[in-house]
């Protein structure tokens, strides 16, 4: 029995992890095989990206190596380009494909788990593709940290007031978890870093949060969302509700309310959309491009195909309204993976399936060091208690004891020593110095948001 898991994120990794435990006997005897196809050799625990960007957690502790955790599975690093479920095959472009010239490979399977996650949902905003940066990967988080500190270096050394003003202006688009937490953590970090610059004060930095709706952090409720706005504005962060980014061409952010901000930093966190792979399958999709699933996490209308997480439209059996779907968030993804693994194991062995049923427990959000908001099981918390709950919750959810211990150790050491204020922007161009030394000149670079 061949089980193919497409995706190495929350659902992919957790499902494969539970499957290799549930099918231990079959894997040992060779009657079952689990293959995991993922674009990266690690799973990123995305709720820790803001803390990684702020330097509270080392980047390598935000990710979990798939080969170590899924030691009973076959790991294929590559992109699944399409899935032909009628033929039970998936076409995958591996890292070796461009090197050996053989092209994509076809992987056959008996049971399919499709969980490629989501990608940033962008809009046709002029200049967005040229100058903005996302916040979904550990590379983007660390690149953004380096970029913010580099902008402070530019502002400290330039003699041009316009360059200084643009370097110290940071625009974040999107008032959900990613945007608010990233902005709050980076503002906290930059405010601390400013004390080491002789000519930059914290109030010189301009932080702008742009949100198209009339509230931020809708998951924590209206009251806590209002508190979060008040907390951010109390730190001189310009929160603009019911406002859109109309353009960021030529490094000028133009907002729908008419405001214009020369800036070298635009961070786009305005939502996500299903991975492009879903459109390259013969599986049923809903109007939002997500896979239509049953409460058992089977893909509707087909046999031997399963899905969960961001890619799946799963009915919410605990909702009051008929036809409601589970929100595409980490809380559901981790819990769906458990049920999904149990059901796939039941399909392999011939057993009964379980329906996914989980009442939403609530949400927690960090607003920087020792600051946060939470709305959990009807209780509303803010400030230090909410921040502590945020850390405790995510520490309990990050996979493997190894990562839990390392993250806890880093938090403990961070409480005893000063923050790191180092920018390692050269990591993004590791051959630059050698190319200059070899006489080749500096490497050509496009207008990436972190370029100086």
C-alpha positions in Angstrom: 0.0 0.0 0.0 1.6 3.2 -1.2 0.6 6.5 0.6 1.7 9.7 -1.0 1.6 12.9 1.1 1.9 16.1 -0.9 3.1 18.9 1.3 5.5 19.2 4.2 3.7 21.9 6.3 1.4 21.4 9.3 -0.9 18.9 7.7 1.7 17.1 5.6 4.3 16.6 8.4 1.9 15.8 11.2 -0.1 13.4 9.1 3.0 11.5 7.9 4.3 11.5 11.5 1.2 9.9 12.9 1.0 7.5 9.9 4.5 6.2 10.4 3.5 5.4 14.0 0.1 3.9 13.2 1.5 1.8 10.4 4.7 0.7 12.1 4.1 -3.0 11.5 3.3 -2.5 7.8 6.3 -0.2 7.2 8.6 -2.7 8.9 7.3 -5.6 6.8 7.3 -3.6 3.6 3.6 -3.9 2.9 3.2 -0.2 3.2 5.2 2.8 2.0 4.8 6.5 2.9 6.3 9.1 0.5 6.3 12.8 1.4 6.8 15.4 -1.4 7.8 18.8 -0.1 9.5 21.9 -1.7 11.7 22.3 1.4 13.5 19.7 3.6 11.8 21.2 6.7 8.5 22.2 8.1 8.2 25.9 9.2 6.3 26.6 12.4 4.9 29.9 11.1 3.5 31.3 14.4 7.2 31.8 15.4 8.2 33.8 12.4 7.6 37.2 14.0 9.8 36.2 17.0 12.5 34.9 14.6 12.3 38.3 12.7 12.7 40.1 16.0 15.7 37.9 17.0 14.0 36.2 19.9 14.4 32.8 18.3 17.1 31.4 16.1 15.9 30.7 12.5 16.9 27.1 12.6 14.7 26.5 15.6 11.6 27.8 13.8 11.9 24.8 11.4 11.7 21.1 11.9 13.8 18.8 9.6 11.6 16.4 7.8 14.2 13.6 7.4 14.9 13.5 11.1 11.3 13.5 12.2 9.9 11.3 9.4 12.7 8.7 9.5 10.4 5.9 8.4 9.1 7.8 5.3 10.7 8.4 1.9 11.3 12.2 1.5 11.3 13.7 -2.0 12.3 17.4 -2.1 10.6 19.0 -5.1 7.4 20.6 -6.4 4.3 18.6 -7.3 3.3 20.1 -10.6 0.0 18.1 -11.1 -2.0 15.2 -9.8 -3.9 12.8 -12.0 -6.0 11.0 -9.5 -7.7 8.9 -12.1 -4.4 7.3 -13.0 -3.2 7.5 -9.3 0.0 9.5 -10.3 1.6 12.7 -9.3 4.1 14.6 -11.4 7.0 16.0 -9.4 9.9 18.2 -10.4 12.8 17.4 -8.0 15.9 19.4 -7.3 17.8 17.0 -9.6 15.4 17.5 -12.5 17.3 20.5 -14.1 20.6 18.8 -13.4 20.2 15.4 -14.9 18.0 16.6 -17.8 15.4 13.8 -17.3 12.6 16.1 -16.4 9.8 15.6 -13.9 9.2 12.2 -12.4 5.9 10.4 -11.9 5.1 8.9 -8.5 2.4 6.3 -8.2 0.2 5.9 -5.1 -2.8 4.0 -3.7 -3.8 6.7 -1.1 -3.3 10.4 -1.6 -3.0 13.1 1.1 -2.9 16.5 -0.6 -1.8 19.3 1.7 0.3 21.8 -0.2 -0.9 24.7 2.0 -1.3 28.2 0.7 0.6 31.1 -0.9 0.4 34.9 -0.4 -2.7 36.4 -2.0 -1.6 39.4 -4.0 -3.5 42.1 -5.8 -2.6 44.0 -9.0 -1.1 46.8 -7.1 1.5 48.8 -9.2 5.0 48.2 -7.9 4.0 45.4 -5.5 5.9 42.6 -7.3 9.0 44.9 -7.6 9.3 46.3 -4.1 7.2 44.4 -1.5 8.2 41.4 0.6 5.9 38.7 2.0 6.0 37.1 5.4 5.2 33.4 5.0 8.7 31.8 5.1 11.6 31.8 7.5 13.8 33.3 4.7 11.4 36.2 4.4 11.3 36.7 8.2 15.1 36.8 8.5 15.5 38.9 5.3 13.1 41.4 6.7 15.0 41.6 10.0 18.2 42.2 8.2 16.5 44.8 5.9 15.1 46.8 8.8 18.5 47.1 10.5 20.2 47.9 7.2 17.7 50.8 6.7 18.6 52.1 10.1 22.3 52.0 9.0 21.4 53.9 5.8 19.5 56.5 7.8 22.3 56.9 10.2 25.0 57.6 7.6 23.1 59.4 4.8 23.2 63.2 4.5 20.0 63.3 2.4 16.9 64.0 4.6 14.7 62.4 1.9 16.7 59.1 1.9 16.7 59.1 5.7 12.9 59.6 5.9 12.2 56.8 3.4 14.7 54.4 5.1 12.9 54.9 8.5 9.4 54.4 7.1 8.0 50.9 7.3 4.6 50.1 5.7 2.8 46.8 6.6 -0.3 45.9 4.6 -2.8 43.5 6.3 -4.2 43.5 9.8 -4.3 39.8 10.4 -2.0 37.7 12.6 1.0 37.9 10.2 0.9 41.6 9.7 0.2 42.7 13.2 2.6 40.4 14.9 5.4 41.0 12.4 5.0 44.8 12.7 4.7 44.7 16.5 7.8 42.5 17.0 9.9 44.4 14.5 8.9 47.8 15.9 9.8 46.5 19.4 13.2 45.3 18.1 13.9 48.5 16.1 13.0 50.7 19.1 15.5 48.8 21.2 18.2 48.9 18.4 17.8 52.7 18.1 19.6 53.2 21.4 22.8 52.1 19.8 22.7 54.8 17.1 23.9 58.2 18.0 21.6 60.0 15.6 18.4 57.9 15.5 15.7 58.1 18.2 12.8 55.7 18.4 10.4 58.4 17.5 12.3 59.0 14.2 11.0 55.6 13.0 7.6 55.7 11.2 5.5 52.5 11.3 2.3 52.3 9.3 -0.3 49.5 9.4 -2.8 49.5 6.5 -6.0 47.4 6.8 -8.8 47.4 4.3 -11.5 46.4 6.8 -12.7 48.3 9.9 -10.8 46.2 12.5 -7.6 44.2 13.0 -7.1 40.7 14.5 -10.8 39.7 14.0 -10.1 36.3 15.5 -9.6 37.7 19.0 -12.9 39.6 19.0 -13.9 43.2 18.6 -13.0 44.2 22.2 -9.5 42.8 22.1 -9.0 44.0 18.5 -9.8 47.6 19.7 -7.4 47.2 22.5 -4.7 46.1 20.1 -5.2 49.2 18.0 -5.0 51.4 21.1 -1.8 49.6 22.2 -0.2 50.0 18.8 -1.2 53.7 18.5 0.2 54.2 21.9 3.6 53.3 20.5 3.2 55.9 17.7 2.3 53.2 15.1 0.0 54.7 12.5 -2.9 52.3 12.2 -5.1 53.1 9.2 -8.4 51.2 8.9 -10.7 51.0 5.8 -7.6 51.9 3.8 -5.9 50.1 0.9 -2.5 50.3 -0.7 -3.1 51.7 -4.2 0.5 51.8 -5.4 4.1 51.4 -4.2 5.9 52.3 -7.5 9.2 54.1 -7.3 9.4 53.4 -3.6 6.4 55.5 -2.7 3.4 53.9 -0.9 0.2 55.6 -2.1 -2.8 54.8 0.1 -6.5 55.0 -0.8 -7.0 57.8 1.7 -4.7 60.0 -0.4 -1.6 59.6 1.9 1.8 59.2 0.3 4.8 57.7 2.1 8.2 57.5 0.5 9.5 54.2 1.9 12.0 51.5 1.2 9.9 48.9 3.0 6.5 47.5 2.1 5.5 44.2 3.8 2.5 42.4 2.2 0.5 40.2 4.5 -3.0 40.7 3.1 -4.3 37.2 3.1 -3.5 33.9 1.5 -4.9 31.7 -1.4 -4.7 28.0 -2.1 -1.5 26.6 -3.7 -1.5 26.6 -7.5 -1.2 22.8 -7.5 -4.9 22.4 -6.7 -5.9 23.9 -10.0 -3.6 21.3 -11.7 -5.5 18.3 -10.4 -8.7 16.5 -11.5 -10.1 16.8 -8.0 -13.2 18.9 -7.1 -12.7 22.5 -6.0 -15.1 25.0 -4.5 -15.6 28.6 -5.6 -12.5 29.7 -3.6 -10.2 27.1 -5.2 -10.1 24.9 -2.2 -10.7 21.1 -2.3 -14.2 20.1 -1.4 -14.0 17.7 1.5 -16.3 15.7 3.8 -16.2 15.8 7.6 -14.1 12.6 7.4 -11.5 14.7 5.4 -12.0 12.7 2.3 -12.1 14.6 -0.9 -15.8 14.8 -2.0 -16.9 12.4 -4.7 -13.7 10.5 -5.1 -12.1 7.5 -3.4 -8.6 7.2 -1.8 -8.0 10.9 -1.7 -7.8 13.1 1.4 -7.0 16.7 2.3 -6.9 19.1 5.2 -5.6 22.5 6.2 -5.4 25.6 4.0 -6.0 23.5 0.8 -9.3 21.9 2.1 -12.8 23.2 2.5 -13.9 21.1 5.5 -17.4 21.4 7.0 -17.4 22.7 10.5 -19.8 20.4 12.4 -19.6 22.5 15.6 -20.8 25.8 13.9 -24.3 27.1 14.5 -24.8 28.0 10.8 -25.4 25.4 8.2 -22.7 25.1 5.5 -20.0 26.7 7.6 -16.4 25.7 6.9 -13.4 25.3 9.2 -11.1 28.4 9.1 -7.8 27.8 7.3 -5.6 28.3 10.4 -3.0 26.3 12.3 -5.3 25.4 15.1 -7.6 23.4 12.8 -4.7 22.1 10.6 -2.9 20.4 13.5 -6.1 18.8 14.8 -7.3 17.8 11.3 -3.9 16.1 10.7 -4.6 13.7 13.7 -8.0 12.7 12.4 -6.7 12.5 8.8 -3.9 10.1 9.8 -6.3 7.9 11.7 -8.6 7.7 8.8 -5.9 7.0 6.2 -4.6 4.3 8.5 -8.1 2.9 8.7 -8.3 2.9 4.9 -5.1 1.0 4.7 -6.1 -1.6 7.3 -9.8 -1.6 6.7 -11.5 0.2 9.6 -14.1 2.8 10.4 -13.6 6.5 9.7 -13.9 9.4 12.2 -15.4 12.8 11.5 -13.4 15.9 12.3 -15.1 17.9 15.0 -13.4 20.6 16.9 -14.9 23.7 18.5 -12.7 26.8 18.0 -10.9 27.4 21.3 -10.0 31.0 20.6 -6.9 33.0 19.6 -3.8 34.5 21.0 -1.6 37.2 19.4 1.7 38.8 20.4 2.2 42.6 20.2 5.8 42.6 21.1 7.9 41.6 24.1 5.6 41.2 27.2 2.6 42.5 25.3 -0.3 40.6 23.7 -4.1 40.0 23.4 -6.0 36.7 23.8 -9.6 35.5 23.7 -9.6 31.9 24.8 -12.6 29.8 25.9 -14.6 33.1 26.4 -11.9 34.7 28.6 -10.3 37.9 27.4 -6.7 38.7 28.4 -4.3 41.5 27.5 -0.8 42.7 28.2 1.6 40.3 30.0 -0.8 37.5 30.7 -1.9 37.3 27.1 1.8 37.4 25.9 2.7 34.6 28.3 -0.3 32.5 27.1 0.8 33.1 23.5 4.2 31.7 24.2 3.0 28.8 26.4 0.4 27.8 23.7 2.8 27.8 20.8 5.6 26.2 22.8 3.2 23.3 23.5 2.3 23.1 19.7 5.7 23.3 18.1 6.6 19.7 17.1 9.3 17.6 18.7 10.8 17.8 22.2 14.1 18.9 20.5 12.5 22.1 19.2 10.5 22.8 22.4 13.7 22.5 24.5 15.7 24.8 22.1 13.1 27.5 21.9 12.6 27.5 25.7 16.4 27.7 26.2 16.5 30.7 23.8 13.7 32.5 25.5 15.4 31.9 28.9 18.8 33.3 27.6 17.0 36.2 26.0 15.6 37.2 29.4 19.1 37.2 30.9 21.1 39.0 28.1 20.5 42.0 25.8 18.9 41.6 22.4 20.9 40.9 19.3 21.0 43.9 17.0 23.2 42.4 14.2 22.1 42.5 10.5 23.5 39.6 8.4 22.2 40.8 5.1 25.3 39.4 3.3 23.8 35.9 3.9 21.5 36.6 1.0 24.4 37.1 -1.4 27.1 34.8 0.0 29.3 34.8 -3.2 29.3 38.6 -3.6 32.7 39.2 -1.8 34.4 36.3 -3.6 33.2 37.4 -7.0 34.7 40.9 -6.3 37.9 39.3 -5.2 38.0 37.1 -8.3 37.6 40.1 -10.5 34.1 39.4 -11.6 32.6 42.5 -10.1 29.6 42.5 -7.8 26.7 40.2 -8.8 23.8 41.7 -10.6 20.9 42.3 -8.3 17.3 43.1 -9.2 15.1 45.6 -7.3 14.4 43.3 -4.4 12.9 45.0 -1.3 16.0 44.3 0.8 18.5 45.9 -1.7 20.2 49.0 -0.6 
